[in-house]
């Protein structure tokens, strides 16, 4: 089993920034095979992909909605993943989930991931 714990959510302003953190726990997490991704879900809406990073090479992927204003990164020593978001928009408000899967082929597809965190809520004020 792999456990993921998100933190960093809270209140932010439109045009502002925030940083989310995901801690990974579990001996079965494979640095050569696993991908870690961020998804978000607002009330009444479908869960959507935000960003992802492969652990082995650090290859990054971003949703069009956040591309250019978000950065996902990993810390191999700490086994953590950060998501830095800038120029926040009202539509960024959602509960953000960290997830991981092995041998992920399509990082933007949520069904590719096997383990999910409990989520951290982001509120954006206008």
PEPEFEN-V402359 format. One record per residue. N is the residue number from 1. RES is the residue in one letter. D_FIRST is the distance of its C-alpha to the first C-alpha in whole Angstrom. Layout:
n & res & d_first
N & RES & D_FIRST
N & RES & D_FIRST
This chain:
n & res & d_first
1 & X & 0
2 & X & 4
3 & X & 7
4 & X & 10
5 & X & 13
6 & X & 17
7 & X & 20
8 & X & 24
9 & X & 25
10 & X & 28
11 & X & 32
12 & X & 33
13 & X & 36
14 & X & 37
15 & X & 38
16 & X & 36
17 & X & 33
18 & X & 29
19 & X & 26
20 & X & 23
21 & X & 20
22 & X & 16
23 & X & 14
24 & X & 11
25 & X & 9
26 & X & 6
27 & X & 8
28 & X & 7
29 & X & 8
30 & X & 12
31 & X & 15
32 & X & 17
33 & X & 15
34 & X & 13
35 & X & 15
36 & X & 15
37 & X & 17
38 & X & 19
39 & X & 20
40 & X & 22
41 & X & 24
42 & X & 27
43 & X & 28
44 & X & 30
45 & X & 29
46 & X & 26
47 & X & 23
48 & X & 24
49 & X & 23
50 & X & 24
51 & X & 23
52 & X & 20
53 & X & 20
54 & X & 19
55 & X & 18
56 & X & 20
57 & X & 23
58 & X & 22
59 & X & 24
60 & X & 24
61 & X & 25
62 & X & 26
63 & X & 28
64 & X & 31
65 & X & 31
66 & X & 30
67 & X & 31
68 & X & 34
69 & X & 33
70 & X & 29
71 & X & 27
72 & X & 24
73 & X & 23
74 & X & 20
75 & X & 20
76 & X & 19
77 & X & 20
78 & X & 18
79 & X & 15
80 & X & 17
81 & X & 18
82 & X & 21
83 & X & 23
84 & X & 27
85 & X & 29
86 & X & 33
87 & X & 36
88 & X & 34
89 & X & 35
90 & X & 35
91 & X & 33
92 & X & 30
93 & X & 30
94 & X & 26
95 & X & 23
96 & X & 21
97 & X & 17
98 & X & 15
99 & X & 13
100 & X & 11
101 & X & 11
102 & X & 12
103 & X & 16
104 & X & 17
105 & X & 21
106 & X & 22
107 & X & 20
108 & X & 22
109 & X & 21
110 & X & 18
111 & X & 17
112 & X & 16
113 & X & 13
114 & X & 10
115 & X & 8
116 & X & 11
117 & X & 12
118 & X & 15
119 & X & 18
120 & X & 21
121 & X & 24
122 & X & 27
123 & X & 30
124 & X & 33
125 & X & 37
126 & X & 40
